[in-house]
Amino acid sequence: MRVLGLIVEYNPFHNGHLYHIKKSVELINPDYTVAVMSGNFVQRGEPAIVDKFARTQMALSYGADVVFELPFVYCVQDAGGFACGSIGVLHRTGTVTDIVFGSESSDIGILNEISGILSSQPQEYTIILKKYLKEGLSFPNARKYAILDYLSSKSYPIENIQLLEKSNDILGLEYLNYLKQYGSSIQAHCIARQGSSYNDETVTSHLASATAVRNIIKEENIEFLKELIPEKSFEIILNEFKKGKGPVFFDSMREIILSKIRLMSKNDLLKVYGIKEGLEDRFYNYSRRSMDLECLLKNLKTKRFTYSRLKRALVHILFNISEREIKTYNSQGPQYLRVLGFNTKGKELLAHIKKKSRYPLIPTASQYYQIYKYLLKNQNDPDKKYDSDPIIYMDQINRDFDASNVYSLLYPEKEHAMFEPDKKNQIIIMEENDEKTSHY
Amino acid sequence: MRVLGLIVEYNPFHNGHLYHIKKSVELINPDYTVAVMSGNFVQRGEPAIVDKFARTQMALSYGADVVFELPFVYCVQDAGGFACGSIGVLHRTGTVTDIVFGSESSDIGILNEISGILSSQPQEYTIILKKYLKEGLSFPNARKYAILDYLSSKSYPIENIQLLEKSNDILGLEYLNYLKQYGSSIQAHCIARQGSSYNDETVTSHLASATAVRNIIKEENIEFLKELIPEKSFEIILNEFKKGKGPVFFDSMREIILSKIRLMSKNDLLKVYGIKEGLEDRFYNYSRRSMDLECLLKNLKTKRFTYSRLKRALVHILFNISEREIKTYNSQGPQYLRVLGFNTKGKELLAHIKKKSRYPLIPTASQYYQIYKYLLKNQNDPDKKYDSDPIIYMDQINRDFDASNVYSLLYPEKEHAMFEPDKKNQIIIMEENDEKTSHY
């Protein structure tokens, strides 16, 4: 049985995603396809343009049989933390056999080579890395130059000097790294990305980046949008907008984030993951002198910190996420498999996973507490069914609820903030043939 | 030299306020008039409809020679805490000789009688009070019935059974109480309120309550507004709206307050002043199930808690104000005299106050830190100039800055959130004759 695992955000699902999923299925010819998807916040440190339930519908419309939620605490992390969570979920299903990721280089050989360096961290490499960091380079840049220097010192033929600049290659390296860390037998494959690159803001073809698609949504250019995303995805997105459940933009968090930071001391800021090395002064001062988040980011920006890192830091501040917590999450991995949706085939697969996985499936959020009690009761039983730590389990899932409870305040139509979205037992079931979507 | 002290909010300044100020001046015939005014948040637990600088202009336009800011930590308290701060500021000027407050009963005799009971707390009275509280009455109601029972047990002739129901009488009692607590020689007077009462939402005459005036602003009924507030006040308000600095409403804090509470645990909530007796459960649950603040308040409301108390609790939650802090503030009183504005006469008075007061005048916010250093340096000097405690001083003034930094996010025009309003050295100086307003 071959089970294809995909790591996705679908923010929103566009033609490039459709191409990727088709190519991956061609390559693996899987019996089932599983997607692990960011929830209501994404890796760029932003709220998603439409919520995770709408994006689950997109995923199920275009080839995923089951969609799992990447726990919030991994969504809004750098490539390493993101990979820790997403590879963790796929590996811990106990059934995924292959993953396919998009890559600018699409050279799995060199990616494996480099990920070997990243996971073994040879001394020669770390010395060069530290040197570049000391020079004030951002971590991604320092790492890139350190790897290139190291490889060329080993006379490795470096053809692709841009390898560590592209976000998909960087993510790919971390996927490979975490497959090793989890001791996973999952086979990794990569395919070349088509069309615009991840961060491109302009549209050059019908294969626009998600960033460009979001900009077109911001400009309310609906006709153009139709050319860039597949029909079903377009329908789902328009339906969400009609209900007042989107679009949600980064600046929708203006008052929430600025009021939060403006009421924090520098000491409070220092307790947040990633806020150090003088960043606390910058956040303290500029939060009080910036009229919105765009201004704040411009004011905060230095060579050392990328916009994505700064945006993620804002989310960490908002949700009070500490260094210690991130360390725990990243050493322990995700503690549960939360199902956002499935189709008829997916239902079969979930039955397999339920038998094989050492981590609890959470089919509807209402069951999370029952599972917690079970974990607590059995944690010292040598024959226990699950490997989850009950405390970390509870912490991770409560963070998912927190994220949704804040996200719901960002919906343009206020009435959608009237309940806890995750506890309303929302799960997307897509029935065979008629592809109807139902919620229960 | 007679100096009249007024305790005001002017949210916004309307015909009733004009009547009160004229009558007070007639009664006292003062050499100078001083107002202590709520800052950007008012006693009802709401942000003011226009900011404290605009409202200072109103006060100076209609008879105040100097306007002091009531420190934020006293603005958003019940009648007791509000009186502690406002009487504290007036008393600590060392120059105010008389205060005049509006009162429904306008019977200073019975108010003094009752305030005597409140400050001496005879055992017979406290037993009755506890009985009523146990029955689930709100504190204001329990106190009202306990006082009436106590007075009738003493065969005191009770003519005015409504005495402790009206907000101005309740405030008046606390003013009298705190005059005793501070050992002040200030003479208290009261005059009957004209027109609608404080909380009336409808307009019955050109003397509407501030609540009614705010509702008319909400309805954008500008022509009607013109009949209810004096000309200068109308001009000032319209100018603020034109600049995008108002109107600010309670629900402008929707995302800020709901996101804040939705990310708090019950334990976090219990650390906030006034959150106890199961209130933490109600705030925890309903914050996650209310789409806006109006819904939240309706959900939270019980016989025991008034809307004002609930709104104040929301502000205390937002600003993390603890029981311990309120106790310190209310036992120590305000630690400085912060000047929001003055006219030419007021300048003379400020020179008197500077000589007489045991508390530092803060003429512009930029000087707060210099004064803090002075207080720190001299705190153990027996011949020190000021009685302020440097730590409480710093805490109180930082809270004023915090309040303004959050308030500025509520201005309809985002660009007014681009700096710290209090540190921009804004002070309103109204020159003689031409009544021009200048900022520096």
Boltz contact constraints between the chains, C-beta under 6 A:
constraints:
  - contact:
      token1: [A, 255]
      token2: [B, 255]
      max_distance: 6.0
  - contact:
      token1: [A, 255]
      token2: [B, 256]
      max_distance: 6.0
  - contact:
      token1: [A, 255]
      token2: [B, 409]
      max_distance: 6.0
  - contact:
      token1: [A, 256]
      token2: [B, 255]
      max_distance: 6.0
  - contact:
      token1: [A, 256]
      token2: [B, 259]
      max_distance: 6.0
  - contact:
      token1: [A, 258]
      token2: [B, 409]
      max_distance: 6.0
  - contact:
      token1: [A, 259]
      token2: [B, 256]
      max_distance: 6.0
  - contact:
      token1: [A, 259]
      token2: [B, 406]
      max_distance: 6.0
  - contact:
      token1: [A, 259]
      token2: [B, 409]
      max_distance: 6.0
  - contact:
      token1: [A, 262]
      token2: [B, 405]
      max_distance: 6.0
  - contact:
      token1: [A, 263]
      token2: [B, 402]
      max_distance: 6.0
  - contact:
      token1: [A, 288]
      token2: [B, 405]
      max_distance: 6.0
  - contact:
      token1: [A, 288]
      token2: [B, 420]
      max_distance: 6.0
  - contact:
      token1: [A, 289]
      token2: [B, 419]
      max_distance: 6.0
  - contact:
      token1: [A, 291]
      token2: [B, 414]
      max_distance: 6.0
  - contact:
      token1: [A, 291]
      token2: [B, 415]
      max_distance: 6.0
  - contact:
      token1: [A, 291]
      token2: [B, 417]
      max_distance: 6.0
  - contact:
      token1: [A, 291]
      token2: [B, 418]
      max_distance: 6.0
  - contact:
      token1: [A, 292]
      token2: [B, 414]
      max_distance: 6.0
  - contact:
      token1: [A, 402]
      token2: [B, 263]
      max_distance: 6.0
  - contact:
      token1: [A, 405]
      token2: [B, 262]
      max_distance: 6.0
  - contact:
      token1: [A, 405]
      token2: [B, 288]
      max_distance: 6.0
  - contact:
      token1: [A, 406]
      token2: [B, 259]
      max_distance: 6.0
  - contact:
      token1: [A, 409]
      token2: [B, 255]
      max_distance: 6.0
  - contact:
      token1: [A, 409]
      token2: [B, 258]
      max_distance: 6.0
  - contact:
      token1: [A, 409]
      token2: [B, 259]
      max_distance: 6.0
  - contact:
      token1: [A, 414]
      token2: [B, 291]
      max_distance: 6.0
  - contact:
      token1: [A, 414]
      token2: [B, 292]
      max_distance: 6.0
  - contact:
      token1: [A, 415]
      token2: [B, 291]
      max_distance: 6.0
  - contact:
      token1: [A, 417]
      token2: [B, 291]
      max_distance: 6.0
  - contact:
      token1: [A, 418]
      token2: [B, 291]
      max_distance: 6.0
  - contact:
      token1: [A, 419]
      token2: [B, 289]
      max_distance: 6.0
  - contact:
      token1: [A, 420]
      token2: [B, 288]
      max_distance: 6.0
